[in-house]
């Protein structure tokens, strides 16, 4: 994930959502459409989403302190979690409430050209925002499918904006259908049904984002490609003969912790092992630049002792080294 954390996509979405929120609210005032009111709250919530993402990105850049020795990189995960839980859910629950009220107490839409015109404008504006998010995501997505990208991305901003824009476009179409059916049939219940569908959609997106950001908050390992690069860089086949076990953890989207117990020969001197560890750290950082915090513990690996359970710590489960040359 890029260091920018999808800033261009966030700013594009923020500008579009502020303009759309104002237009939708004006349309609600003139038409009385509950879909327009729900959509205006939706766009206002989306604007708050982008504000939180930008704030999280700024806070994450703070220098490490004695109380937080690994820095503040996870601030971005926290703010993304707030977006998914609070604002999406608030927007979704409001839309469900408004839709229920409109179904219970329907009334005809007045000045139909306001909601229809605003919805068409909003679809166009959201399409440009969505296009920006797709373009920026493609720079880091590689060969991953969109589902895999959302699930595996370590920087939370682009998946949030992608799902947010997708939800906005689908919500706008639902609102347009609801308004159109209400106008065509003269029954305001359809406007309420469209509003209800928007609320359900927002809550579903909130649940997906909450699950993904929760995983990031708990701590995720490096991706498979980065793990393989680290393993290849770690073993030199001379002093470092293998990896007994290794753990990786994202301290933030652009900062990775690597901890490994490495196998060395019993007759290597302390100076040789120290030089080998320093060289291994340099190779790892060259192979995976985000691997900024590295802890390597040398040990004399004995395959027979590990298999016999004499020293299981040398190979968890009695297995041989993960990598050897």
Number of C-alpha atoms within 10 A of each C-alpha: 18 15 10 12 22 24 19 15 24 25 18 20 28 23 14 21 27 17 15 25 24 16 21 28 23 18 25 24 15 15 19 19 32 30 33 30 24 31 28 25 21 30 28 22 23 26 23 18 27 27 17 19 30 22 14 21 25 14 16 19 13 12 12 13 10 7 7 9 9 16 18 20 23 24 23 29 27 19 24 30 24 19 26 27 19 15 23 28 22 20 24 28 19 20 31 25 15 21 28 18 16 22 20 12 11 19 18 19 23 16 15 18 13 20 29 18 14 23 24 13 15 25 19 14 20 22 18 16 26 23 16 21 26 19 13 19 24 14 10 13 18 9 9 12 10 15 9 11 18 22 18 19 20 26 24 26 28 26 26 29 27 23 19 26 23 17 18 25 20 17 25 24 18 21 30 23 18 25 30 19 17 24 17 11 11 13 17 24 24 26 30 32 25 29 36 29 20 30 27 17 20 27 22 15 20 25 14 15 26 21 14 22 28 15 15 28 18 10 15 16 17 22 14 9 9 18 17 14 15 24 18 16 19 26 24 16 12 11 21 21 20 24 24 28 19 17 13 21 19 23 24 24 23 19 18 20 19 21 15 18 22 26 24 24 16 11 9 11 11 10 9 12 18 14 13 20 21 11 14 20 22 16 19 23 16 14 18 17 14 19 23 15 16 16 13 17 13 19 18 16 24 19 17 13 14 21 17 11 15 12 16 14 15 26 22 15 11 18 15 20 22 13 18 16 9
